[in-house]
Amino acid sequence: LCLAGDWRLATDSPLWQIEGTIEDLPLDFLSDKGLLSKPIRGGLAATLLAKGDREGIVSGDLKMRVPQTHIELGMAEEGFAQLSLRDTTLDMHLADQTLRASVKSGFQDTSSVALQVAIEQAGSFARPFWLQPLKGELLIDMQDLSPFAALTDFVLRPTGSLNSVLAIDGTLSHPLLSGQLDLKEGRIALPSFGIFLQDVGLSLTAVGESVEIRGKARSGPGSL
């Protein structure tokens, strides 16, 4: 872990600069310090470079990467020993008062999640960052939802595929989503309540603050 910076005379531009580097930082400390309830393994690498003046950050770049992440679920007898993520990345670039950020991650199958956002008027110390205009897109392509049962301690056992393309507007403090989220060939089981749903289909359409949900399911001889 390395951090360096300098502060220059007011006549210089930029006035300040900061650089940082992280190489193969173990993620185990997140669970060792009690920040996560389940053990996690992996190594984090990151680089940071930012420049600015008295009014704010003029330019900046942040890159983070975790090649392999393994979350120990502790349910080997259930067939869910661990949840694995691959090539998880975070990239942030600030220039011309626009912050562009992207987060991507792949799962142990061919599933993936990707988020891209752009925030206008970013970098100024005078304007609250979380109130600036936001534009972005969230892409979800989950081929199998069954590993996520362990994250609910198997109270909820979902299966099926989930696909979504959602547009993001608003601000960080009040984001607005628009688009559609589809669950196909789904099954949801709540064993503690004796509920077993099959052929679950769920469609969620969001426009601003309005959300419309349509769903269908079959349980035994009945349907919903």
Backbone as CSV, one residue per row, in Angstrom:
resi,resn,N_x,N_y,N_z,CA_x,CA_y,CA_z,C_x,C_y,C_z
1,LEU,0.867,-1.182,0.000,0.000,0.000,0.000,0.897,1.224,0.000
2,CYS,0.743,2.088,-1.016,1.626,3.240,-1.164,0.790,4.478,-1.455
3,LEU,1.093,5.574,-0.779,0.377,6.832,-0.970,1.379,7.974,-0.986
4,ALA,1.255,8.867,-1.962,2.163,10.006,-2.074,1.380,11.214,-2.553
5,GLY,1.864,12.414,-2.207,1.187,13.625,-2.649,2.106,14.819,-2.532
6,ASP,1.691,15.930,-3.135,2.464,17.162,-3.004,1.541,18.362,-3.137
7,TRP,1.963,19.458,-2.516,1.223,20.721,-2.536,2.177,21.787,-3.051
8,ARG,1.760,22.522,-4.069,2.660,23.465,-4.734,2.253,24.907,-4.453
9,LEU,3.070,25.841,-4.930,2.761,27.254,-4.791,1.494,27.604,-5.548
10,ALA,0.827,28.649,-5.114,-0.448,29.033,-5.710,-0.318,29.398,-7.187
11,THR,0.883,29.787,-7.609,1.059,30.152,-9.016,1.152,28.938,-9.921
12,ASP,1.377,27.775,-9.325,1.483,26.549,-10.116,0.093,25.985,-10.409
13,SER,0.002,25.209,-11.480,-1.251,24.526,-11.815,-0.910,23.109,-12.229
14,PRO,-1.515,22.080,-11.623,-2.491,22.151,-10.526,-1.819,22.468,-9.189
15,LEU,-2.644,22.853,-8.220,-2.141,23.239,-6.916,-1.714,22.032,-6.101
16,TRP,-2.439,20.926,-6.243,-2.118,19.722,-5.488,-2.278,18.474,-6.364
17,GLN,-1.626,17.414,-5.940,-1.682,16.139,-6.664,-1.520,15.007,-5.669
18,ILE,-2.238,13.920,-5.909,-2.139,12.759,-5.029,-2.082,11.494,-5.874
19,GLU,-1.248,10.568,-5.467,-1.105,9.290,-6.163,-1.163,8.166,-5.133
20,GLY,-1.753,7.063,-5.534,-1.831,5.915,-4.643,-1.787,4.610,-5.408
21,THR,-1.289,3.579,-4.762,-1.178,2.261,-5.379,-1.454,1.180,-4.338
22,ILE,-2.264,0.221,-4.722,-2.504,-0.964,-3.900,-2.170,-2.179,-4.748
23,GLU,-1.369,-3.073,-4.208,-0.983,-4.281,-4.932,-1.370,-5.515,-4.125
24,ASP,-2.275,-6.308,-4.677,-2.647,-7.604,-4.106,-3.013,-7.512,-2.630
25,LEU,-3.926,-6.599,-2.318,-4.397,-6.475,-0.943,-5.410,-7.582,-0.662
26,PRO,-5.156,-8.464,0.317,-6.091,-9.568,0.596,-7.446,-9.044,1.055
27,LEU,-8.518,-9.630,0.525,-9.861,-9.244,0.923,-10.305,-9.932,2.213
28,ASP,-9.480,-10.839,2.697,-9.838,-11.555,3.920,-10.126,-10.609,5.086
29,PHE,-9.449,-9.436,5.089,-9.599,-8.538,6.231,-11.035,-8.036,6.378
30,LEU,-11.822,-8.053,5.296,-13.209,-7.600,5.378,-14.016,-8.482,6.322
31,SER,-13.791,-9.806,6.220,-14.482,-10.725,7.125,-13.744,-10.841,8.458
32,ASP,-12.416,-10.722,8.446,-11.655,-10.803,9.693,-12.020,-9.661,10.643
33,LYS,-12.344,-8.488,10.078,-12.708,-7.324,10.889,-14.213,-7.270,11.175
34,GLY,-14.935,-8.300,10.717,-16.361,-8.335,10.986,-17.190,-7.469,10.053
35,LEU,-16.600,-6.986,8.951,-17.339,-6.153,8.003,-18.261,-6.983,7.123
36,LEU,-17.954,-8.253,6.953,-18.799,-9.171,6.198,-19.086,-10.394,7.054
37,SER,-20.280,-10.944,6.890,-20.666,-12.093,7.707,-20.081,-13.397,7.184
38,LYS,-19.684,-13.422,5.901,-19.160,-14.651,5.300,-17.717,-14.426,4.855
39,PRO,-16.856,-15.436,5.005,-15.456,-15.303,4.586,-15.347,-15.016,3.095
40,ILE,-14.404,-14.167,2.743,-14.185,-13.799,1.352,-12.695,-13.858,1.055
41,ARG,-12.360,-14.371,-0.117,-10.958,-14.487,-0.525,-10.772,-13.815,-1.875
42,GLY,-9.595,-13.228,-2.043,-9.264,-12.557,-3.294,-8.205,-11.500,-3.043
43,GLY,-7.687,-10.917,-4.108,-6.659,-9.895,-3.996,-7.052,-8.651,-4.780
44,LEU,-6.941,-7.479,-4.141,-7.331,-6.218,-4.757,-6.105,-5.450,-5.226
45,ALA,-6.164,-4.976,-6.467,-5.135,-4.093,-7.006,-5.803,-2.794,-7.435
46,ALA,-5.154,-1.660,-7.143,-5.773,-0.376,-7.460,-4.706,0.680,-7.700
47,THR,-5.050,1.659,-8.530,-4.198,2.825,-8.747,-5.065,4.074,-8.700
48,LEU,-4.499,5.166,-8.184,-5.213,6.432,-8.057,-4.289,7.570,-8.453
49,LEU,-4.809,8.486,-9.257,-4.104,9.716,-9.605,-5.136,10.821,-9.693
50,ALA,-4.962,11.867,-8.891,-5.904,12.984,-8.900,-5.134,14.292,-8.790
51,LYS,-5.622,15.325,-9.495,-5.018,16.655,-9.466,-6.119,17.687,-9.275
52,GLY,-5.776,18.779,-8.596,-6.796,19.786,-8.382,-6.241,21.093,-7.879
53,ASP,-7.164,21.996,-7.518,-6.811,23.301,-6.964,-7.721,23.584,-5.773
54,ARG,-7.800,24.854,-5.395,-8.613,25.197,-4.224,-10.097,24.960,-4.459
55,GLU,-10.531,24.976,-5.711,-11.959,24.876,-6.017,-12.451,23.449,-6.166
56,GLY,-11.529,22.508,-6.391,-11.980,21.133,-6.534,-10.972,20.248,-7.226
57,ILE,-11.441,19.096,-7.671,-10.614,18.133,-8.392,-10.710,18.449,-9.878
58,VAL,-9.578,18.704,-10.501,-9.544,19.047,-11.917,-9.589,17.795,-12.781
59,SER,-8.834,16.803,-12.411,-8.811,15.543,-13.165,-8.469,14.406,-12.227
60,GLY,-8.875,13.215,-12.609,-8.585,12.071,-11.755,-8.862,10.752,-12.443
61,ASP,-8.145,9.731,-12.011,-8.343,8.371,-12.514,-8.213,7.397,-11.351
62,LEU,-9.178,6.499,-11.259,-9.145,5.434,-10.262,-9.449,4.125,-10.956
63,LYS,-8.575,3.156,-10.774,-8.772,1.831,-11.364,-8.612,0.786,-10.274
64,MET,-9.613,-0.099,-10.156,-9.562,-1.185,-9.182,-9.890,-2.491,-9.893
65,ARG,-9.209,-3.553,-9.503,-9.435,-4.853,-10.141,-9.236,-5.972,-9.136
66,VAL,-10.179,-6.917,-9.161,-10.067,-8.148,-8.372,-10.234,-9.305,-9.349
67,PRO,-9.152,-9.964,-9.744,-9.261,-11.032,-10.761,-10.194,-12.162,-10.351
68,GLN,-10.082,-12.614,-9.109,-10.907,-13.717,-8.621,-11.392,-13.393,-7.209
69,THR,-12.703,-13.545,-6.992,-13.279,-13.357,-5.666,-14.057,-14.611,-5.297
70,HIS,-13.802,-15.141,-4.112,-14.493,-16.340,-3.646,-15.151,-16.044,-2.301
71,ILE,-16.470,-16.155,-2.260,-17.225,-15.942,-1.031,-17.635,-17.309,-0.489
72,GLU,-17.118,-17.651,0.692,-17.407,-18.948,1.288,-18.828,-18.940,1.857
73,LEU,-19.690,-19.810,1.308,-21.082,-19.847,1.743,-21.323,-20.835,2.876
74,GLY,-20.416,-21.792,3.023,-20.528,-22.733,4.131,-21.690,-23.690,4.025
75,MET,-22.138,-23.960,2.798,-23.280,-24.850,2.598,-22.929,-25.925,1.570
76,ALA,-21.830,-26.621,1.816,-21.381,-27.637,0.873,-22.405,-28.743,0.723
77,GLU,-23.104,-29.080,1.827,-24.099,-30.148,1.758,-25.294,-29.751,0.895
78,GLU,-25.484,-28.440,0.698,-26.569,-27.952,-0.143,-26.112,-27.756,-1.593
79,GLY,-24.828,-28.003,-1.832,-24.287,-27.811,-3.174,-23.819,-26.401,-3.437
80,PHE,-23.683,-25.588,-2.373,-23.251,-24.204,-2.534,-22.083,-23.939,-1.593
81,ALA,-20.926,-24.433,-1.948,-19.754,-24.237,-1.102,-19.270,-22.802,-1.166
82,GLN,-19.323,-22.191,-2.362,-18.849,-20.821,-2.496,-19.458,-20.155,-3.722
83,LEU,-19.460,-18.839,-3.688,-19.885,-18.022,-4.818,-18.640,-17.352,-5.374
84,SER,-18.382,-17.549,-6.655,-17.160,-17.038,-7.267,-17.475,-15.935,-8.271
85,LEU,-16.692,-14.868,-8.193,-16.765,-13.767,-9.144,-15.446,-13.677,-9.883
86,ARG,-15.499,-13.237,-11.128,-14.264,-13.122,-11.914,-14.186,-11.751,-12.577
87,ASP,-12.955,-11.250,-12.670,-12.677,-9.989,-13.372,-13.611,-8.865,-12.926
88,THR,-13.660,-8.645,-11.621,-14.427,-7.529,-11.094,-13.592,-6.258,-11.197
89,THR,-14.124,-5.238,-11.866,-13.356,-4.021,-12.102,-14.186,-2.783,-11.781
90,LEU,-13.492,-1.740,-11.370,-14.074,-0.417,-11.184,-13.142,0.586,-11.835
91,ASP,-13.667,1.353,-12.769,-12.889,2.389,-13.456,-13.617,3.715,-13.324
92,MET,-12.884,4.753,-12.879,-13.453,6.084,-12.751,-12.511,7.091,-13.394
93,HIS,-13.074,7.986,-14.197,-12.269,8.985,-14.908,-12.975,10.334,-14.812
94,LEU,-12.275,11.335,-14.309,-12.813,12.684,-14.181,-12.043,13.636,-15.073
95,ALA,-12.756,14.310,-15.944,-12.166,15.318,-16.835,-13.274,16.239,-17.311
96,ASP,-12.947,17.522,-17.448,-13.916,18.514,-17.933,-15.193,18.504,-17.100
97,GLN,-15.050,18.337,-15.787,-16.156,18.354,-14.826,-17.176,17.239,-15.047
98,THR,-16.761,16.183,-15.735,-17.627,15.021,-15.933,-16.925,13.781,-15.393
99,LEU,-17.608,13.091,-14.498,-17.082,11.846,-13.939,-17.750,10.670,-14.636
100,ARG,-16.944,9.811,-15.225,-17.461,8.602,-15.870,-16.947,7.391,-15.086
101,ALA,-17.872,6.502,-14.759,-17.508,5.341,-13.954,-18.161,4.095,-14.522
102,SER,-17.470,2.980,-14.386,-18.022,1.696,-14.819,-17.614,0.620,-13.832
103,VAL,-18.563,-0.266,-13.549,-18.327,-1.417,-12.684,-18.767,-2.657,-13.440
104,LYS,-17.902,-3.658,-13.487,-18.219,-4.892,-14.196,-17.788,-6.083,-13.358
105,SER,-18.553,-7.163,-13.470,-18.197,-8.389,-12.770,-18.842,-9.571,-13.460
106,GLY,-18.077,-10.653,-13.565,-18.600,-11.899,-14.099,-18.733,-12.924,-12.981
107,PHE,-19.609,-13.902,-13.183,-19.834,-14.929,-12.171,-19.240,-16.256,-12.635
108,GLN,-19.398,-17.298,-11.803,-18.753,-18.577,-12.077,-19.306,-19.240,-13.329
109,ASP,-20.512,-18.847,-13.744,-21.008,-19.312,-15.042,-20.786,-18.179,-16.041
110,THR,-21.653,-18.024,-17.012,-21.482,-16.950,-17.994,-22.260,-15.689,-17.602
111,SER,-22.762,-15.634,-16.386,-23.527,-14.476,-15.934,-22.620,-13.261,-15.744
112,SER,-23.234,-12.081,-15.813,-22.461,-10.860,-15.646,-23.374,-9.713,-15.219
113,VAL,-22.754,-8.727,-14.593,-23.427,-7.494,-14.205,-22.519,-6.338,-14.592
114,ALA,-23.084,-5.302,-15.208,-22.286,-4.152,-15.626,-23.070,-2.870,-15.353
115,LEU,-22.381,-1.879,-14.817,-22.986,-0.586,-14.517,-22.097,0.503,-15.093
116,GLN,-22.706,1.431,-15.824,-21.985,2.577,-16.377,-22.749,3.841,-16.029
117,VAL,-22.052,4.844,-15.493,-22.700,6.100,-15.136,-21.810,7.273,-15.528
118,ALA,-22.452,8.401,-15.764,-21.758,9.666,-16.011,-22.413,10.724,-15.134
119,ILE,-21.599,11.477,-14.406,-22.095,12.516,-13.500,-21.549,13.853,-13.962
120,GLU,-22.432,14.764,-14.306,-22.038,16.090,-14.774,-21.708,16.998,-13.586
121,GLN,-20.922,18.038,-13.860,-20.562,19.050,-12.862,-19.925,18.417,-11.635
122,ALA,-19.118,17.413,-11.856,-18.465,16.714,-10.742,-17.083,17.327,-10.480
123,GLY,-16.614,17.155,-9.271,-15.268,17.593,-8.921,-15.200,18.868,-8.121
124,SER,-16.242,19.692,-8.147,-16.212,20.960,-7.427,-16.483,20.739,-5.946
125,PHE,-15.679,21.390,-5.083,-15.903,21.304,-3.644,-17.143,22.097,-3.225
126,ALA,-17.571,23.064,-4.047,-18.692,23.933,-3.690,-20.042,23.281,-3.952
127,ARG,-20.102,22.292,-4.845,-21.364,21.655,-5.189,-21.392,20.243,-4.610
128,PRO,-22.427,19.892,-3.862,-22.536,18.528,-3.305,-22.520,17.492,-4.430
129,PHE,-21.605,16.553,-4.317,-21.416,15.546,-5.358,-22.676,14.718,-5.587
130,TRP,-23.378,14.398,-4.513,-24.527,13.494,-4.602,-25.770,14.170,-5.178
131,LEU,-25.704,15.487,-5.458,-26.848,16.192,-6.020,-26.674,16.525,-7.497
132,GLN,-25.571,16.094,-8.099,-25.307,16.414,-9.494,-26.065,15.475,-10.437
133,PRO,-26.397,15.945,-11.649,-27.137,15.124,-12.623,-26.411,13.821,-12.939
134,LEU,-27.202,12.763,-13.062,-26.667,11.413,-13.261,-27.309,10.769,-14.484
135,LYS,-26.487,10.122,-15.286,-26.960,9.332,-16.420,-26.215,8.011,-16.418
136,GLY,-26.914,6.927,-16.718,-26.212,5.654,-16.721,-27.066,4.515,-17.221
137,GLU,-26.484,3.317,-17.124,-27.164,2.109,-17.597,-26.707,0.931,-16.763
138,LEU,-27.666,0.089,-16.381,-27.386,-1.128,-15.615,-27.787,-2.330,-16.451
139,LEU,-26.825,-3.224,-16.680,-27.060,-4.435,-17.466,-26.917,-5.643,-16.553
140,ILE,-27.952,-6.470,-16.496,-27.943,-7.675,-15.672,-28.225,-8.875,-16.559
141,ASP,-27.343,-9.845,-16.528,-27.523,-11.084,-17.285,-27.149,-12.249,-16.371
142,MET,-28.135,-12.737,-15.623,-27.914,-13.818,-14.669,-28.526,-15.102,-15.226
143,GLN,-27.673,-16.073,-15.508,-28.129,-17.332,-16.088,-28.697,-18.293,-15.047
144,ASP,-28.272,-18.149,-13.798,-28.719,-19.074,-12.750,-28.737,-18.334,-11.422
145,LEU,-29.916,-18.248,-10.806,-30.059,-17.529,-9.548,-29.862,-18.401,-8.317
146,SER,-29.711,-19.702,-8.497,-29.671,-20.612,-7.348,-28.549,-20.312,-6.347
147,PRO,-27.333,-19.871,-6.761,-26.302,-19.602,-5.748,-26.679,-18.512,-4.757
148,PHE,-27.611,-17.630,-5.126,-27.975,-16.522,-4.244,-28.858,-16.982,-3.082
149,ALA,-29.295,-18.237,-3.108,-30.073,-18.759,-1.984,-29.256,-18.723,-0.703
150,ALA,-27.960,-18.967,-0.818,-27.112,-18.994,0.371,-27.012,-17.618,1.025
151,LEU,-27.181,-16.553,0.238,-27.103,-15.207,0.795,-28.325,-14.879,1.651
152,THR,-29.394,-15.673,1.526,-30.586,-15.505,2.370,-30.671,-16.608,3.412
153,ASP,-29.532,-17.316,3.627,-29.506,-18.458,4.544,-30.558,-19.496,4.159
154,PHE,-30.829,-19.591,2.872,-31.732,-20.582,2.282,-33.178,-20.407,2.743
155,VAL,-33.509,-19.227,3.247,-34.916,-18.922,3.506,-35.657,-18.811,2.178
156,LEU,-35.002,-18.202,1.208,-35.547,-18.066,-0.139,-34.629,-18.800,-1.103
157,ARG,-35.209,-19.673,-1.946,-34.416,-20.459,-2.898,-34.913,-20.174,-4.308
158,PRO,-34.290,-19.197,-4.980,-34.718,-18.877,-6.341,-33.893,-19.631,-7.375
159,THR,-34.507,-19.948,-8.493,-33.800,-20.474,-9.655,-34.387,-19.793,-10.891
160,GLY,-33.679,-19.929,-11.996,-34.121,-19.310,-13.234,-33.093,-18.309,-13.723
161,SER,-33.437,-17.601,-14.790,-32.541,-16.601,-15.359,-33.171,-15.224,-15.239
162,LEU,-32.317,-14.226,-15.071,-32.772,-12.852,-14.892,-32.022,-11.960,-15.868
163,ASN,-32.772,-11.207,-16.654,-32.171,-10.303,-17.639,-32.781,-8.921,-17.490
164,SER,-31.936,-7.918,-17.631,-32.438,-6.564,-17.448,-31.526,-5.557,-18.123
165,VAL,-32.134,-4.528,-18.679,-31.430,-3.344,-19.162,-32.181,-2.152,-18.590
166,LEU,-31.565,-1.463,-17.648,-32.210,-0.346,-16.974,-31.422,0.933,-17.214
167,ALA,-32.120,1.986,-17.605,-31.515,3.309,-17.739,-31.597,4.019,-16.396
168,ILE,-30.573,4.805,-16.076,-30.488,5.489,-14.795,-30.436,6.993,-15.030
169,ASP,-31.308,7.720,-14.318,-31.335,9.180,-14.380,-31.423,9.723,-12.962
170,GLY,-31.603,11.022,-12.851,-31.754,11.637,-11.537,-30.427,12.065,-10.961
171,THR,-30.233,11.805,-9.667,-28.997,12.121,-8.962,-28.587,10.925,-8.117
172,LEU,-27.381,10.973,-7.548,-26.940,9.888,-6.683,-27.832,9.768,-5.451
173,SER,-28.307,10.885,-4.932,-29.171,10.850,-3.759,-30.598,10.444,-4.095
174,HIS,-30.983,10.582,-5.365,-32.348,10.234,-5.764,-32.327,9.676,-7.196
175,PRO,-31.771,8.472,-7.381,-31.705,7.887,-8.731,-33.067,7.416,-9.218
176,LEU,-33.283,7.520,-10.521,-34.519,7.066,-11.155,-34.175,6.013,-12.190
177,LEU,-34.906,4.896,-12.175,-34.661,3.798,-13.093,-35.793,3.697,-14.101
178,SER,-35.434,3.334,-15.322,-36.438,3.058,-16.346,-35.954,1.888,-17.183
179,GLY,-36.865,0.998,-17.509,-36.485,-0.192,-18.267,-37.275,-1.389,-17.781
180,GLN,-36.796,-2.569,-18.145,-37.533,-3.791,-17.824,-36.604,-4.849,-17.260
181,LEU,-37.130,-5.588,-16.287,-36.408,-6.688,-15.651,-37.256,-7.946,-15.806
182,ASP,-36.676,-8.994,-16.374,-37.423,-10.215,-16.690,-36.828,-11.425,-15.988
183,LEU,-37.675,-12.180,-15.286,-37.317,-13.469,-14.697,-37.990,-14.560,-15.522
184,LYS,-37.176,-15.497,-16.036,-37.704,-16.553,-16.895,-37.397,-17.923,-16.308
185,GLU,-38.321,-18.854,-16.523,-38.168,-20.236,-16.058,-37.818,-20.265,-14.575
186,GLY,-38.486,-19.429,-13.837,-38.142,-19.275,-12.436,-38.846,-20.257,-11.522
187,ARG,-38.191,-20.550,-10.438,-38.768,-21.332,-9.338,-38.359,-20.655,-8.049
188,ILE,-39.327,-20.528,-7.151,-39.059,-19.903,-5.863,-39.604,-20.813,-4.774
189,ALA,-38.747,-21.145,-3.845,-39.155,-22.014,-2.738,-38.889,-21.316,-1.416
190,LEU,-39.875,-21.364,-0.542,-39.730,-20.916,0.839,-40.069,-22.106,1.733
191,PRO,-39.110,-23.025,1.922,-39.382,-24.271,2.654,-39.947,-24.044,4.055
192,SER,-39.494,-22.980,4.722,-39.967,-22.731,6.089,-41.465,-22.481,6.142
193,PHE,-42.025,-21.987,5.031,-43.455,-21.677,4.976,-44.229,-22.694,4.134
194,GLY,-43.523,-23.700,3.618,-44.173,-24.698,2.794,-44.668,-24.162,1.466
195,ILE,-43.986,-23.150,0.939,-44.389,-22.534,-0.331,-43.399,-22.939,-1.411
196,PHE,-43.926,-23.513,-2.501,-43.089,-23.915,-3.624,-43.768,-23.451,-4.914
197,LEU,-43.168,-22.480,-5.553,-43.722,-21.912,-6.777,-42.904,-22.379,-7.975
198,GLN,-43.593,-22.769,-9.044,-42.937,-23.208,-10.273,-43.406,-22.352,-11.446
199,ASP,-42.655,-22.460,-12.538,-42.979,-21.703,-13.758,-43.217,-20.230,-13.433
200,VAL,-42.327,-19.675,-12.624,-42.466,-18.280,-12.219,-41.972,-17.370,-13.339
201,GLY,-42.817,-16.451,-13.731,-42.435,-15.434,-14.694,-42.685,-14.073,-14.091
202,LEU,-41.694,-13.207,-14.137,-41.815,-11.893,-13.516,-41.273,-10.839,-14.459
203,SER,-42.055,-9.814,-14.670,-41.643,-8.696,-15.504,-41.835,-7.412,-14.719
204,LEU,-40.767,-6.645,-14.572,-40.818,-5.391,-13.844,-40.449,-4.261,-14.790
205,THR,-41.332,-3.292,-14.911,-41.086,-2.134,-15.758,-41.076,-0.894,-14.882
206,ALA,-39.974,-0.159,-14.938,-39.825,1.036,-14.115,-39.667,2.254,-15.017
207,VAL,-40.420,3.298,-14.711,-40.291,4.575,-15.401,-40.301,5.659,-14.327
208,GLY,-39.126,6.234,-14.064,-39.034,7.237,-13.017,-39.379,6.629,-11.673
209,GLU,-40.353,7.209,-10.985,-40.754,6.719,-9.672,-41.922,5.745,-9.757
210,SER,-42.350,5.425,-10.965,-43.464,4.496,-11.167,-42.932,3.119,-11.538
211,VAL,-43.440,2.086,-10.880,-43.010,0.710,-11.133,-44.238,-0.158,-11.368
212,GLU,-44.194,-0.923,-12.453,-45.272,-1.859,-12.760,-44.711,-3.264,-12.738
213,ILE,-45.326,-4.151,-11.968,-44.862,-5.534,-11.836,-45.949,-6.469,-12.351
214,ARG,-45.560,-7.372,-13.232,-46.462,-8.408,-13.718,-45.813,-9.754,-13.462
215,GLY,-46.579,-10.670,-12.918,-46.010,-11.972,-12.618,-47.017,-13.098,-12.744
216,LYS,-46.489,-14.285,-12.872,-47.319,-15.481,-12.905,-46.542,-16.611,-12.254
217,ALA,-47.239,-17.579,-11.709,-46.588,-18.706,-11.056,-47.592,-19.842,-10.902
218,ARG,-47.039,-21.034,-10.704,-47.862,-22.217,-10.491,-47.420,-22.907,-9.219
219,SER,-48.383,-23.309,-8.397,-48.093,-24.016,-7.170,-49.045,-25.209,-7.087
220,GLY,-48.494,-26.420,-7.279,-49.347,-27.611,-7.297,-50.364,-27.508,-8.421
221,PRO,-51.648,-27.753,-8.139,-52.652,-27.666,-9.173,-53.130,-26.235,-9.445
222,GLY,-52.735,-25.307,-8.591,-53.209,-23.931,-8.726,-52.219,-23.043,-9.473
223,SER,-52.707,-21.881,-9.870,-51.870,-20.910,-10.561,-52.213,-19.508,-10.077
224,LEU,-51.281,-18.615,-10.273,-51.436,-17.237,-9.840,-51.056,-16.314,-10.987
